[in-house]
């Protein structure tokens, strides 16, 4: 591999590491990213880190402002609306596609979804709502993964990382995440029964409720005095 190819690979790995931190809720919207610190933590040069920043800026996760440096991006209400539009197309679409399969072909692997549901319930028992949010994201990644498409998997990684930025707007994370634990369990049971069509309908209502809650939270944040 050429030196430039190695550098590009290092930048992609650094970008993936930062995206994972965002997905896990470790980097919040507005957080300033300090080049010297992150380059040391990730074991890359500052030039490589800047390329990683550029990749994540293209993905809508970071923003760069002159004289202010690179920060984790704050989503807008318009961003949220678009994210949920994409989620309905991908997640509900994946389940509807499963529902169209012949009855004998509707056996699909729910191991990742089961693991995510169990992780969310365990996090709730510990009152670790950040971990609960991460488990919820893993659950939805697993739902999209039922499409069996690497392209869909890659797209959902970015979509759900952006969505995690929206979770920070919720003043009470327990109030937001706790009700969806039962709904995730119900979706899993519906899929396990083989009724992917019903699961797609349940998920559509679920996503609309989630979208509405987040939009209302964003409205409260925008109305709050600075």
C-alpha positions in Angstrom: 0.0 0.0 0.0 1.3 3.5 -0.8 2.0 6.1 1.9 -1.1 8.1 0.8 -3.2 4.9 1.0 -2.0 4.3 4.5 -2.8 7.9 5.5 -6.3 7.6 4.0 -6.8 4.4 5.9 -5.6 6.0 9.2 -8.0 8.9 8.6 -10.9 6.6 8.1 -10.1 4.7 11.2 -9.8 7.9 13.2 -13.1 9.1 11.8 -14.7 5.7 12.8 -13.3 6.0 16.3 -14.7 9.5 16.7 -18.1 8.5 15.2 -18.3 5.7 17.7 -17.7 8.2 20.6 -20.5 10.3 19.2 -22.8 7.3 18.9 -22.1 6.3 22.5 -22.9 9.8 23.7 -19.4 10.6 24.8 -19.1 13.7 22.6 -21.9 16.1 23.0 -23.2 18.8 20.5 -21.1 21.9 20.7 -18.1 20.1 22.2 -14.8 21.5 20.9 -12.4 18.9 19.5 -8.8 19.7 20.5 -6.4 18.5 17.8 -3.3 17.9 20.0 -5.2 15.9 22.6 -7.2 13.7 20.1 -4.1 13.1 17.8 -2.3 11.7 20.8 -5.3 9.6 22.0 -5.9 8.1 18.6 -2.2 7.7 17.7 -2.4 9.7 14.5 -0.7 12.8 13.1 -2.6 16.1 13.2 -2.8 16.1 9.4 -4.5 12.7 9.5 -6.8 13.9 12.3 -7.8 16.9 10.1 -8.7 14.6 7.3 -10.8 12.6 9.8 -12.5 15.8 10.8 -13.2 16.6 7.1 -14.8 13.2 6.6 -17.0 13.6 9.7 -17.9 17.2 8.6 -19.1 15.7 5.3 -21.2 13.2 7.3 -22.9 16.0 9.2 -21.4 15.2 12.6 -18.8 18.0 13.0 -18.8 21.6 12.0 -15.8 24.0 11.5 -16.0 27.7 12.1 -13.2 30.1 11.5 -11.4 31.1 14.7 -13.6 28.7 16.7 -12.1 25.3 15.6 -13.9 22.1 15.1 -16.9 21.2 17.2 -19.5 18.5 17.4 -22.4 19.7 15.3 -25.8 20.8 16.8 -28.7 19.5 14.8 -31.6 21.6 13.7 -35.3 20.7 13.7 -35.0 20.3 9.9 -32.2 17.9 10.4 -34.4 15.8 12.7 -37.3 15.7 10.2 -35.0 14.5 7.5 -33.3 11.9 9.7 -36.7 10.4 10.6 -37.7 10.4 7.0 -34.7 8.3 6.2 -35.3 6.1 9.2 -38.8 5.3 8.0 -37.6 4.5 4.6 -34.8 2.2 5.8 -36.1 0.6 9.0 -39.8 0.2 8.1 -38.8 -0.6 4.5 -36.5 -3.4 5.7 -39.4 -5.0 7.7 -41.9 -4.6 4.9 -39.5 -6.3 2.6 -39.3 -9.2 5.0 -43.0 -9.4 5.2 -43.2 -9.9 1.4 -41.0 -13.0 1.5 -42.7 -16.3 1.0 -43.7 -17.8 4.4 -41.0 -20.5 4.2 -38.3 -17.8 3.8 -39.2 -15.6 6.8 -36.6 -17.0 9.1 -34.2 -14.1 10.0 -31.5 -13.7 12.6 -32.6 -11.7 15.6 -29.6 -12.3 17.7 -28.3 -8.7 17.5 -31.7 -7.3 18.2 -32.1 -9.5 21.2 -28.7 -8.6 22.6 -29.5 -4.8 22.2 -32.9 -5.2 23.9 -31.3 -7.1 26.8 -28.5 -4.4 27.1 -31.0 -1.6 27.2 -33.1 -3.3 29.9 -29.9 -4.0 32.0 -28.8 -0.4 31.5 -32.2 0.8 32.8 -31.8 -1.4 35.9 -28.6 0.4 36.6 -30.2 3.8 35.8 -27.5 4.3 33.2 -29.5 6.2 30.6 -26.6 7.0 28.4 -25.9 3.3 28.0 -29.7 2.8 27.5 -29.6 5.3 24.6 -26.6 3.4 23.1 -28.5 0.1 23.3 -31.5 1.7 21.6 -29.3 2.8 18.7 -27.8 -0.8 18.5 -31.4 -2.1 18.4 -32.3 0.0 15.4 -29.0 -0.8 13.7 -30.0 -4.5 14.1 -33.5 -3.8 12.6 -32.0 -2.2 9.5 -29.4 -5.0 9.4 -32.3 -7.4 8.6 -32.2 -6.0 5.1 -28.9 -7.9 4.6 -27.4 -5.0 2.8 -23.8 -3.7 3.6 -24.8 -0.4 2.0 -27.8 0.0 4.3 -25.6 -0.9 7.3 -23.1 1.8 6.5 -25.8 4.4 5.9 -27.5 3.6 9.2 -24.2 4.0 11.1 -24.1 7.6 10.0 -27.8 8.2 10.5 -27.9 6.9 14.0 -24.7 8.7 15.0 -26.5 12.0 14.0 -29.6 10.9 15.9 -27.5 10.5 19.0 -26.7 14.2 18.9 -30.4 14.8 19.2 -30.8 12.7 22.3 -28.8 15.3 24.3 -31.6 17.8 23.9 -33.8 15.7 26.2 -33.8 17.3 29.6 -34.8 14.0 31.3 -33.2 11.0 29.5 -35.0 8.5 31.6 -38.4 10.0 30.6 -37.4 9.7 27.0 -35.7 6.3 26.9 -37.6 4.2 29.5 -40.9 4.0 27.5 -39.1 2.7 24.4 -37.6 -0.3 26.3 -41.0 -2.0 26.3 -41.7 -1.0 22.7 -38.3 -2.5 21.7 -39.2 -5.7 23.5 -42.6 -5.7 21.8 -41.1 -5.2 18.3 -38.7 -8.0 19.0 -41.5 -10.4 20.0 -43.6 -9.4 17.0 -40.6 -10.2 14.7 -39.9 -13.4 16.5 -43.5 -14.5 15.8 -42.8 -14.0 12.1 -45.2 -11.1 11.5 -42.8 -8.6 9.9 -45.7 -6.7 8.4 -47.2 -6.0 11.8 -43.7 -5.1 13.1 -43.3 -2.5 10.3 -46.6 -0.9 11.4 -45.6 -0.8 15.0 -42.3 0.7 14.1 -43.9 3.4 12.0 -46.0 4.6 15.0 -42.9 4.2 17.3 -40.7 6.4 15.0 -43.4 9.1 14.8 -43.7 9.3 18.6 -40.0 9.5 18.9 -39.7 12.2 16.3 -42.5 14.3 17.9 -40.8 14.1 21.4 -37.5 15.2 20.0 -38.9 18.1 18.0 -40.8 19.3 21.1 -37.6 19.0 23.2 -35.8 21.1 20.5 -38.5 23.7 20.7 -38.1 24.0 24.4 -34.3 24.4 24.1 -34.7 27.1 21.4 -37.2 29.0 23.6 -35.0 28.8 26.8 -33.3 32.1 27.7 -29.6 32.2 26.8 
